[in-house]
Amino acid sequence: MPAEHETASAVMQPGSAAIFRGDLLHGGGTHRDGPPRRGLSVSYCLGWLLPVENSWLGVPPERAKQLPERAQELLGYELYDGTLMGCGIINMYEVGSPKAILAK
C-alpha cells in the first residue's frame, strides 16, 4: 500500500487527458459528474503470448456461438485475468470479455 505522501489526485476539466506510465498504481476513484469516460491503455505483449494459430479466423463467430462455453473459451472467446497474481489482463475486447462478440 502506498503511503499518503506517495498518492495524488488527477482532477481535470472535461476534455483533458492524463498520460502516465504503466507501473502507476491507479486508485480508480469515483467518477461523479457527467457521462461515462473512456480510457486508453497502450501496452506491449511479448510475442510468445500470441497463439500459434488464429482460431477466430478458422471458426466463424456464427459457428462458435453453437459450441459449448468451454470450447468457445479454448478458441479465444475469453479473457485472461492475472491481476490477482500481480500480472495483467490479456485478450480483452472493448474493455471486456471477447465473449461479447458471440452475443451480437
C-alpha positions as CSV (number, residue, x, y, z in Angstrom):
1,M,0.0,0.0,0.0
2,P,1.4,3.4,-0.8
3,A,1.9,5.9,1.9
4,E,-0.3,9.1,1.9
5,H,2.6,11.2,0.7
6,E,3.0,8.9,-2.3
7,T,-0.5,9.5,-3.7
8,A,-2.1,12.3,-5.7
9,S,-5.4,13.0,-7.3
10,A,-5.8,13.8,-11.0
11,V,-8.6,16.3,-11.1
12,M,-9.1,17.5,-14.6
13,Q,-11.5,19.6,-16.8
14,P,-13.7,17.8,-19.4
15,G,-11.7,17.1,-22.5
16,S,-8.4,16.7,-20.5
17,A,-6.2,13.7,-20.7
18,A,-3.8,12.1,-18.2
19,I,-0.8,10.3,-19.6
20,F,1.1,8.1,-17.2
21,R,3.5,5.1,-17.1
22,G,2.2,1.6,-17.0
23,D,3.6,0.9,-13.5
24,L,1.4,3.6,-11.9
25,L,-0.8,2.4,-9.1
26,H,-4.3,3.6,-10.1
27,G,-6.8,4.0,-7.4
28,G,-9.8,4.3,-9.7
29,G,-11.7,6.9,-7.7
30,T,-15.4,7.5,-8.2
31,H,-16.5,9.5,-11.3
32,R,-19.4,11.5,-10.1
33,D,-20.1,14.1,-12.8
34,G,-21.0,13.8,-16.5
35,P,-21.3,10.9,-18.8
36,P,-19.0,7.9,-18.5
37,R,-15.4,8.4,-19.7
38,R,-13.2,6.1,-21.8
39,G,-9.6,5.3,-21.1
40,L,-6.9,4.1,-23.5
41,S,-4.3,1.6,-22.5
42,V,-1.3,1.2,-24.8
43,S,0.7,-1.9,-23.9
44,Y,3.2,-4.3,-25.3
45,C,2.6,-8.0,-25.3
46,L,5.5,-10.4,-25.8
47,G,5.5,-12.4,-28.9
48,W,5.2,-15.7,-27.0
49,L,1.7,-14.6,-25.8
50,L,0.3,-15.0,-29.3
51,P,-1.3,-18.2,-30.3
52,V,0.3,-20.5,-32.9
53,E,-2.9,-20.4,-34.9
54,N,-5.6,-17.7,-35.0
55,S,-8.6,-19.8,-34.1
56,W,-11.0,-16.8,-34.5
57,L,-10.4,-16.9,-38.3
58,G,-10.7,-20.7,-38.5
59,V,-14.1,-20.9,-36.7
60,P,-16.5,-18.1,-37.7
61,P,-18.5,-16.5,-34.9
62,E,-21.7,-18.0,-36.2
63,R,-20.3,-21.5,-35.7
64,A,-18.6,-20.6,-32.4
65,K,-22.0,-19.5,-31.0
66,Q,-23.2,-23.1,-31.4
67,L,-20.3,-24.6,-29.4
68,P,-20.2,-25.3,-25.6
69,E,-18.9,-22.5,-23.5
70,R,-15.6,-24.3,-22.7
71,A,-14.9,-24.8,-26.5
72,Q,-15.6,-21.0,-27.0
73,E,-13.1,-20.2,-24.3
74,L,-10.4,-22.5,-25.8
75,L,-11.0,-20.8,-29.2
76,G,-10.1,-17.4,-27.6
77,Y,-13.5,-16.1,-26.6
78,E,-12.4,-15.4,-23.0
79,L,-10.0,-13.0,-21.4
80,Y,-7.3,-14.0,-19.0
81,D,-7.2,-12.0,-15.8
82,G,-3.9,-12.4,-14.0
83,T,-4.3,-9.3,-11.7
84,L,-4.6,-11.4,-8.5
85,M,-1.1,-12.7,-9.3
86,G,0.4,-9.3,-10.0
87,C,0.0,-9.7,-13.7
88,G,-2.4,-8.1,-16.2
89,I,-5.4,-8.8,-18.3
90,I,-4.9,-10.4,-21.7
91,N,-7.3,-10.8,-24.7
92,M,-9.8,-8.0,-23.9
93,Y,-12.4,-6.9,-26.4
94,E,-13.7,-3.4,-26.0
95,V,-12.6,-3.3,-22.3
96,G,-14.3,-6.6,-21.6
97,S,-14.6,-10.2,-22.5
98,P,-14.4,-11.3,-26.1
99,K,-17.5,-13.4,-25.4
100,A,-19.4,-10.1,-26.2
101,I,-18.7,-10.9,-29.9
102,L,-20.8,-14.0,-29.6
103,A,-23.6,-12.1,-28.1
104,K,-24.1,-9.9,-31.2
